[in-house]
Amino acid sequence: MSESPQALSQLTEDPENKRTIDDRSAAGLQTSLKAFGDLSGITFNRQTGQLVAGHQRVKQLTQAFGDLPIADLGGDRVVIRTPNGDEFNVRIVDWPLEKQRAANVAANDHGIAGRFTEDISLQLEEIRRDSPDLHASLLLDELTTAFDPVKRDSTRCGEVTE
């Protein structure tokens, strides 16, 4: 595929993407996309015509808004614009399949993801008080706020750290 994608439906999934999302988490992601816009990224590989990262974002954007057009801003710059005015940049890369697969794993590797460095219980209480629907939709009750100042991190419920 040598042209930039023109619509969400052209951001074809990599069939070997090993990530999935349950319905509840997908609904939380969709809430986040609608509430905050782009908090991470969508990467599309021109060479394979497949997504490298952003599979779940693209699914939720499509479910929420249909097959949105993608605006070509010139060069490798394209953007998805939602009806409410949010913009989601799509990074276009030109990588061999091996690099695409390695990047997909890296993009979803919890081992290299950041962790909270401070106790966020006060912020979570503010969100619960000021935006209870948003708090519930984003599954924030499942977020652990136990902060270990020695390790300088906190984890999600059920995650085992050593």
NORNORWO-V364709 format. One record per backbone hydrogen bond with DSSP energy under -1.0 kcal/mol. CO is the residue of the C=O (numbers start at 1). NH is the residue of the N-H. If there is no record, write none. Layout:
BEGIN
CO & NH
CO & NH
END
This chain:
BEGIN
6 & 70
7 & 10
8 & 11
10 & 12
12 & 51
14 & 17
22 & 26
23 & 27
24 & 28
25 & 29
26 & 30
27 & 31
28 & 32
29 & 33
30 & 34
31 & 35
32 & 36
33 & 37
42 & 91
43 & 52
43 & 53
44 & 93
45 & 49
50 & 45
53 & 43
54 & 58
55 & 59
56 & 60
57 & 61
58 & 62
59 & 63
60 & 64
61 & 65
62 & 66
66 & 68
68 & 8
71 & 79
74 & 77
77 & 73
78 & 90
79 & 71
80 & 88
82 & 85
86 & 82
88 & 80
91 & 44
93 & 46
96 & 100
97 & 101
98 & 102
99 & 103
100 & 104
101 & 105
102 & 106
103 & 107
106 & 109
109 & 112
120 & 124
121 & 125
122 & 126
123 & 127
124 & 128
125 & 129
126 & 130
127 & 131
131 & 135
132 & 136
133 & 137
134 & 138
135 & 140
136 & 139
139 & 142
140 & 143
142 & 157
148 & 152
148 & 153
153 & 148
156 & 159
END
